[in-house]
Structure formats: C-alpha cells, structure tokens
Amino acid sequence: MKNCPLEKETLKIRGKELTVFRPASLEPFLEGEASQVSRFPFWAKLWEAAIVLADFVATLEPPRKILEIGAGLGVPGLTAAAFGHEVTLTDYEDTPLELARRSAEANGLSVRVARLDWLNPHDLGEFEVIVGAEVVYAGRLFQPLLDIFRRYLLPGGEIYLAHDRERARVLVPFLKRAEHEYEVATSLRRLRTENETFEIVLNRLRPKGF
C-alpha cells in the first residue's frame, strides 16, 4: 500500500459501531497514469450505497456465508462479519484490501480478504449470499459480472446489489440481462445526511427455478 496517512471513520449500523480506515488524502494515488479518470481510486470513497447495503445486510439472519465483490472499503462485508456472518471480502486493487484488513483488525473481526479479477476469477468456493455496492458501472463488464454470480453463488442463494439511483442508465440494462437467469426484485431506500438525501436502489437477484 502506498505510504500515506490514514483517517478513521466511525459508523453506527443497527446499534453496532464500526471503525473504517481510508486514505486521508488521494494525492498519493493520483500520480502519473493513475491520474486518468479510468484509474481514479473510486474504492477510496465511502459510497452511500455501501452504507445502505450494510444496513440491509445487518438484517440477514446469521450465520450465512457471504461474498462481497468490488468491496472497496468493505463496509457491507465488515458489517456482515460484525453481525455473525462468515465473510470473504474481494476487490481488484490491493490497497483497499489492505485497508479492509486493518479495519477488520481494528473491529476485532475475522474476515477473509482476497483479490478478485472478474475477467480471470480463481477458486474462492461458493457462497449463500453475494453482495456489492456500486459494482454495475460499465456495459463491458455485464457478462463478466454475471459469470461471477454463476461461479460463486450456491444453488438457491441470493445476490444483493445497491446503487445510487443516478446510475439507473447503466443499472437498468444490466438487470434486463440478468432477468434471463434471475428473479429480480427492486426497492428504493433513502439515506439522509445533514445536507442531502440520497436515493439508493436495492436489488435482490434469485436464480430462477429455486
């Protein structure tokens, strides 16, 4: 991980406090070609969709075997672990995985952390639940993401995805494609902060035939 100062943020989810580490500054990650928009460290932001997804995951009855994809700072997965689930956190980048490890240690949580390339996935086992926040963002990744679901979801398992409503332009065509294999349910959640209200789309995907 790049040598940079970290800051801690404390979240309160369903009565539990969670400490999350993130970079105090993005400057170390914005050098050279990393300054290109395509390489911007989106993992460093605490996305509102991740907070909403974490709040939902806290309601699932434990213990369940949960995989978080595109974890970034790992708030949904860390929350799941805090509520008694067996969790594997994955991301393509090494830095957020290291931060997730630190956050897990700070909270006294036992989680498995692994790098996952959607285009070249390796064996991680199978899971009862797959979760992801802001993971649908590019049409070229629709099929790789569906392949990830097919590879890692246990028969009869469930997938939960959370996205800001503003991503609907990308999310809707993805869900249309997913409907060939999954029953898709959608709900709208609102996250209120001091200055703004965010509308978050929460989707549940269940394989057809179960």
N, C-alpha and C positions, 0 to 999 in steps of 0.2 A: 504494500500500500504506500502511496506517495506520502512523504513526510509532511504532514500538515496538521495544524491544531484541530481538535475536535470539540464539539459542543454537545451537551446533553439536553434532551427534551423529555419532559415527563408527561405522559398521557394517562388519563384515567378512563378506563373502559370497564363498564359494568361492575364498578366497585373495586377494581384492581388497578394499582399504579404500575406503569411500565416505563422504564428508562430506555431511551433510544439514542444511540450515538449517530452523529452525522458530521460532515466537514463544517468547520466554522467559516471557511471560505472556499469558493470554487476555483480560485485563481490557479492553484497547482494543477488542476485538471483541464485548464484552458490554454495549454501551450502547444505550439506547433500545429499539426493537423487536427489535434483534439479540439481546436477552436472552431472547426467546421460544425455547422448545425447538426449534421448527421452523427457527430461524435459528442455532442453535448451530454454531460453526465446527468441525464434525467433521473437516474437512480438516487441522486442526492437530495431530491425534493420529497418532502413528506406529503404525498398526494392525499387530497380529501377523500378520494375513492378508497384509498387504503384504510383510512380511519373508519369509514362506513363498513367496509368489508370486515375489518377487525371486530367491530361491534356486533356484526351478524354472526361471525364465527364463534364468538363467545357464547352464543345461544345454543350451539350444537351440543348434543349430549355426548360426553366423553365416555370411554376413550375411543377415538377414531384415528385411523392412520391418514394423515393429511400431507399433501404435497403443495407447496406454494411455488408457482412459476413466476419468473420475472420479478423476484421478490424485492429488489432494491433494498431499502432499509429494513424490510422484513416485518413490518408492524402486524399484518394479519397472522403470519406464521408464529411470531413471538407471542401474540395474544392467545392463539390456539394452544401453544405449549403451556402458557400460564393457567389455562382452564383445563388442563389434564389430557391433552391430545398428544399423540406421537407424531412429531413434525419433522419434515425434511424441507429445508429452505434452499431454493436454487436461483441462480442468476447466471448470466453470461460473463459478467465482469467480476474480477477478483476482489476489487476494492469494496463493493457493497457486501460481499460475502464475509470479508474480514470484519467489517463494521457489525454485521449481524452476529458474528461470533462474540464480539465484545459486548454487544447489547445482551445477548443470551447469558453470558457470564455475569454481567452486572445485575441481572434479574434473578440469578440462581436457577436458570432454566436449562434443561437438557434438550438440545435440538441437533439434528444432523444438518450439516451445511455442505452443499455440493455445487460445483459448476455444471451448468447445463447449456449446451448449444442445441437449439431447436432443430438446426439443419443436420446435426450429427449427434443425436442423443445416445447416451450409453445406459447400461443397465442400472436402474435405481430401485427396481422392484415394482410392486403395484400398490395402489392406494384406494381407500374408500372415498376420499374427497380430494379434489384438486381445486385450488383457489388461485385467483390472480386479479390484481388491480391495475388498470390501465395497460393491459397487455395486448389489446387489439388496436393497432395503430397504423398498420400498413397492409395493403392488399396482397403484396407478395408473400406475406407470412401467414395468410389464412390457412393454406393447406398444411404447412409445417406445424402450425398450432393444433389443427385437427388431428394430425398424425401423433402429436404429443399426447393428446387426450386418449387416443385409441391405444397407445402403447402403455400408458401408466395407470389408466383407470380400471379398477376391478369391475367385473360384471355386476351391474346393479348399483354402481357407485354414482356420485353426484359431482357436478362441476359448478362452482360459484364464481362469477365474474362481476367486477364492479368498475364502472367508468363514469366520468363526468358526462352529463347529458350533451355537452357540446361536442363530444366525439361521435355523436349519432351517425354522422355522414359515413364514417368508417365502420362503426359497430353494426348498423342495420344490415348491410350486405353480408357481413360475416355471419350474423345469426341466421340469415336466409339460407346460407350454405350449410350451416350446422343443422338446420331443421331436417335435412335428409337423413341424419343419423340420430338426432336427439329431440326429445320433447323440451321445448324452450318456454320457460316462464319468466315474466318480467315484472319487476316492481320498481317504483320510484321512491327513493329516500332523500331526505333533506338534511344537510349538515349546516347548522347555524354557527357562525363565528361572531365576534364583536362587530365586524364591519360588513359581513357579507353572508348570503345564504347560497349554498351550493346544492344543485340537484344532481343526484347520483343514481344512475341506472344499475340495478342489481339483477343479474340474470342467473337462473338455475337451469342447468342442462342435465337431462337424464337420458341415458341410452334408450332407444325405443325397444320395446319387447320385454321390459322388466317392470 
